């Protein structure tokens, strides 16, 4: 759902929380906090589980603020600048994560590496309850904003003519996308390409109206994650691959295809 929103407000089919650096910002915040307060990331205590989405949120918001600041030019946000700045921010936060990883104990380094690659490690009901408030609030609000996303898909002058404050709505929707992505990173780590692939498949199936695309993207994303997790568990059994690696293998060819289509 975060990918749907980001692709709509940037008018770029390649936009994704992982590619834009939002996931990396959230991951950096959690790794940084874990480095100074040992054991938070892999603790199953009630307090740490419910606190993690908040930590991830601050990191994601910080990354998004930097992206918006550098992409903002002459009173508006340039979609191409947003993508390019996002790629740079992603690289910067990834470098920061590596610096702190190298100073960790070997066992913490290994665990963090797997988590950042994308791992459904939060598989208890405690983690489900930790995400429940975010799901109950953010999913209905995203669906409520479907009409605004449809209007923003038109050209800017038409959107203004229909009474939409384009700059303000883009800011609100960017924050919404960041909240969605940050909460997911807190439990699932860096699941890159999921927010890129699912919206495109949904649009192929149900068209471009966002009141259909948003829920179908959520369902398709869940199915892709379940499929990738199943593959990761059986491909080298009894060992297990991080689910994010399988998602990347599935998503990279599609990303290249979209890039070629965009260039065309």
N, C-alpha and C positions, 0 to 999 in steps of 0.2 A: 504493500500500500504506500509505503514511503517512496518507492520507485515510481509509482504512478504519479504521485504529486510532483516529484522532482522533474520528471519528464514533461509534465504539463506546464509548470511555471517557467522552465528553462527553454521550452519548445525544442528540446534536443532529445532524440530517441536513444542517445548513448548515456544519458544521465542515470546515475545509480548511487545510493548512499555509500557504497564501497569505493567506487571510482572517484567520487567527489571528495573523499576524505572525511566524511562524517563518521563512518564506522571507525576509522583510524583514530579520530579525535576521542571518541568514546572509549576505545580500547586503551589509548594512551592514559586517559584519566584513571582507569581502573588499575592498569599496571603500575602507574606512579603511586597510587594510594597503597597498593599491595606491597610495593617495594619498601615503603616506610612503615606500614602496619602489616607485618608478616602474617600470612595465613588467611587474609580476607578473601582472596579470589577463590580458594578451594575449601573454604569453611562452609559448613551447612547449618551454622547457627542461625536462628530466626532473625537476629538483628542484622547480621552481615548480608543475608539473602535479600532482605527488604531494602537495605541501604544501597546495594549495588546499582539498581536502575537510576538512582538519584545521582550517584557519582558519574555513571556513564552519560547521563543527561547533561551535566556540566561540561564534560569533555566534548560532547557532540555540539552543544550550543556554542562553545568557544571556537570550534573548527568552522561552524556555519557562519559565525560572526566575521571571522577573517575572510572567508570566501566572499561573503556579501560585500564587505568593505572594499576589497580589491576588484570585485566585478562591477561595482557601482560606478557609473561614469555618465556625466552629463544628465543627471536627474533620472537615470534608469539603469537597470541591471542588464548587461549584455549576456545573452545565453552562451555565446562562444567563449567569452571571458570567464564566465562562471565555471565552465567545464575545464578550461585550461588552468585556472587558479586552483580548482579542486584537485586536479592531478598533482599540482605542485604541493598543496597542503597535505595530501595523502602521503607523498614521498617524505615530507618533513616530519610528520608524526610517526611514520613507520621507522624513520631513522632514530627518533627519540625513544621509541619503544625498544629498539635494538640496543641502544646505549644502556638502558636500565636492565634489560634482560641479561646482558653480559656481566653485570655486577651482582646478579642473583646467585643463590646456591644452585648447584647443578640440577637437583630434583625440581626446584621451583622454575628454573629455566625451561626444562623439558615440558613441564605441565603448562606453562604460559605459552610456549611455542605451539602446542597442540590446541590450546584454547583460542589463540589468535588466528589459527588456520581455519577455525570453525568447528566447534564440537558441541553436541547437545549433551553437555555434562550435567546440566541442571534438570535431572529427570525425576525429581520428587514432587509431591503435591505442594511442598513449601514454596518451590519456585513458581509453580502455577499460580498460587495465591499471591505471590509477589508481583506477578505480571497482570493479575486480574484487574486491579484498579485502572491501570493504563489501558487495558483492552476495553473495559466498560466505558471509559470516557472518550478515548481517542478514535475508536472505530466508528461510533455513531456520529461524532463530529466530522470525521472525514467524509462520511456518506452525506452529511448535511451540506458540505461544501462542494458536492458534485456539480451543481448548477454553475457555481462560480468557476470551476475548472473548465466546464464546457465553454463558457464565455471567454475565458482567457486563452482558449485554443484558437479563437478568432484573432484577427489582427487587432492591434492595440487601439486604434481609433474607434473601431466598432465596439470594443469593450467599454471604452470611455463613454461613448454615445448611449450605451445601455445602462449607464449609471454606476459602473464599477470603478472604484478607486484602485487602479492597477497596481501601483507601487505598494499601497497598504495591504492589499489582498495577497500579493506575492510574499510580503514579509510574514504575514500570518500563516500562510501555507508552508513557507519554508520552516518556520518554527514547528508546525505540526509534523512535517516530514522528519525533522530532527528528533522530536519526541518519540515518534514511532521507531525510528532506527536505533536510537540510544537505548530504549527499553529492551529491544531484541539483542543488541550486542552484549548487554549485561548478562544474559543467560546463554546465548548461542555463540558468542564470540564473533569473529569477522567472517560472516557468510557472504562473501562477495559474489556478484552476478545474479543472486536470487532476485533482487529488486530490479535487475535489468531484464531478465528473461520473462518473468511471470506477467508483467503488464503487456508485453508484446503478444504473448500467446493469448491472453484474455481479449485483446483487441481483435485478433484474428477470428476468435470464436463468437464474440457478442457485439462487435462494432466499437465505435469510439465514444459513445455516451458514457460519462463517468459514473452514473448511478448503476450501470451494469459492470463497467470495467473494475471499479473499486472492490466490490465483493468477490468477483470472479478472480481477480488477481490474488486476493488473500487465499482463496481456496486452491488455486493453481500453485501458489508459492508453498502452501502446506504440503501438497502432493509431491512437488519436486523435492522438498526437503525430506519427506518420508522415503521417497524412492532413493535419493542419494544416501541417506542414512542406512537403508537396507543394503545397498551395494557396498558401502564402506565396511559393513559388519561381516560380509560373506566373501569378499573378493580375495582377502588374504587371511581368512580365518585359520586359527583362532585369534590372530592379531586383528587390530581394527584401525582403519585409516580415519583421520579426521574428516568429518562430513564435508567441510569446506573445500578440501582438495578434490573430492568427487564432483562437487558443484562447479569448481573452477574448470575441471576437465570437460564437463558438459557445457559450461557457459562460454568458454573461450572461442570455440568455432562460431557460435552464434554471434558473439561480439564482433569477430572479424567480418562476418557476413553483414552485420548492421553497419560497420564502418565502411565497407565497400559500397553498400547501398547509399549511404550518406554522401560519400565522395561522388557517386554517380549522379 
